[in-house]
Amino acid sequence: MPVVANYSLQAHNTMALPCRAAGFFTLRNDHDLDVLLETLHGQWRAQPLLILGGGSNVLLLEDFPGLVVHPGQRDIELLADHDNEVLLRVGAGRNWHDLVEWSVGRGYHGLQNLALIPGLCGAAPIQNIGAYGVEFSDCCVQVELCDLASGQCFALQRDDCEFHYRHSIFKTARARNWLVTAITLRLQHQAEPKLDYPGLRAALQQQNPGDCSTTDSASAHSPAAIAAAVCRLRRSKLPDPARLGNCGSFFKNPLVDAQQLHSLLAKAPQMPHWPVADSTAPGHSKLSAGWLIEQCGWKGRRRGAAGVHSQHALVLVNHGGASGMDIWQLACDIRSSVAERFGLVLEPEPVIIPTQN
Ligand SMILES: Cc1cc2nc3c(=O)[nH]c(=O)nc-3n(C[C@H](O)[C@H](O)[C@H](O)COP(=O)(O)OP(=O)(O)OC[C@H]3O[C@@H](n4cnc5c(N)ncnc54)[C@H](O)[C@@H]3O)c2cc1C
């Protein structure tokens, strides 16, 4: 029987919430996909459906009353390797950081700034994961999908994925039943490293004290060296979900237009802001949601087992024993106080299940 009933999701969400699923289906290969489609037209027809990768970007508020589908296909296929270009096809169930390590271990450029982001490869396109000045969309060629409602499999090219900051077509209602089965990425043998993100260059130099910026050596800026620096920076800033339940940044950084920025700066001149590189939001600036939350006095606060991390106001944590609702209540109160003080409504980054307004 491919469906496991009454399955605990505690090890499948990085907030470590003790929710259960009515059914749990692990997809390991193409044959399993056929079985899944049959299952969805049989006993599980008309039941709620949730695709769950590593559970690092979801907040489960209660037990899930339907079928949870967990992608498990982990293959990496080298599709092409000529001139400077490497094309890889990766199964949706591959751990993202494993893929980054695999690629930098071979000297490929492209994924090094995205090291140590939790979760599986199939989820990378969903919110267009990004860190240290690089986004998934920068190396995406295509995303392979199966519409679990119709059973049709198809692929979307990068330009059709509507990638923006923490957004893609896969977050829209149209994609509600789309399962990402594989991704294709374009990496390079040689490329200019992206080191503009504050702190990254300094972290690299600390790692390589002999290196100075005027004589950048190839090995000091190799993909593996950059990935190591990114890992070090991330470990120094973000709590490890294996030790302290969390789902990374709980809110997106708000985007504001020039007029909004002007009036916000009139009230709070020290507010950090930076221009948005996204061509869909010309003239907009990004604000730091963490700074806004900190200004409202939330950093390090704790309410029962739910809390705000002491070093990173953007990260909500489960100190042990919190429910999804405890975390969500805290998030709503944070949102209200930021709205009251700055007139900005913060948008959650994780997917809230079931959906809340
Ligand atoms: C400590 C920490 C740090 C983080 N840092 C970052 C960061 O720097 N940048 C960043 O962008 N994110 C970050 N995140 C968020 C998270 O790691 C990413 O969003 C990641 O891609 C989620 O992967 P997942 O497999 O855990 O997805 P899940 O949490 O399982 O799912 C997230 C959403 O994607 C959907 N989904 C998952 N897999 C599929 C699939 N195969 N097909 C269709 N839909 C699917 C789910 O239904 C859900 O809606 C961080 C999280 C944590 C805990």
The ligand as a Gaussian input file, in Angstrom:
#p B3LYP/6-31G(d) Opt

LIG

0 1
 C       17.108000      28.025000       8.539000
 C       16.427000      28.352000       7.233000
 C       17.034000      29.214000       6.335000
 C       16.423000      29.532000       5.118000
 N       17.074000      30.371000       4.269000
 C       16.512000      30.693000       3.088000
 C       17.182000      31.584000       2.171000
 O       18.283000      32.054000       2.430000
 N       16.559000      31.875000       1.011000
 C       15.345000      31.347000       0.673000
 O       14.844000      31.655000      -0.404000
 N       14.702000      30.500000       1.503000
 C       15.237000      30.166000       2.694000
 N       14.586000      29.317000       3.558000
 C       13.277000      28.781000       3.171000
 C       13.332000      27.360000       2.545000
 O       14.523000      26.709000       2.873000
 C       13.165000      27.392000       1.031000
 O       11.991000      28.049000       0.654000
 C       13.173000      25.979000       0.431000
 O       13.196000      26.035000      -0.972000
 C       11.952000      25.159000       0.861000
 O       12.163000      23.820000       0.462000
 P       11.345000      22.631000       1.075000
 O       11.660000      21.410000       0.285000
 O       11.580000      22.548000       2.537000
 O        9.847000      23.094000       0.761000
 P        8.576000      22.893000       1.665000
 O        8.685000      23.728000       2.883000
 O        8.302000      21.449000       1.846000
 O        7.444000      23.493000       0.713000
 C        7.380000      24.885000       0.479000
 C        6.276000      25.138000      -0.559000
 O        6.662000      24.561000      -1.799000
 C        5.715000      23.561000      -2.220000
 N        6.509000      22.480000      -2.799000
 C        7.572000      21.841000      -2.231000
 N        8.062000      20.916000      -3.091000
 C        7.289000      20.974000      -4.209000
 C        7.292000      20.256000      -5.449000
 N        8.178000      19.303000      -5.725000
 N        6.332000      20.571000      -6.361000
 C        5.411000      21.530000      -6.108000
 N        5.360000      22.225000      -4.957000
 C        6.293000      21.963000      -4.022000
 C        4.982000      23.157000      -0.961000
 O        3.679000      22.660000      -1.265000
 C        4.938000      24.472000      -0.203000
 O        3.906000      25.269000      -0.727000
 C       15.182000      28.980000       4.783000
 C       14.551000      28.094000       5.687000
 C       15.175000      27.771000       6.900000
 C       14.528000      26.811000       7.844000

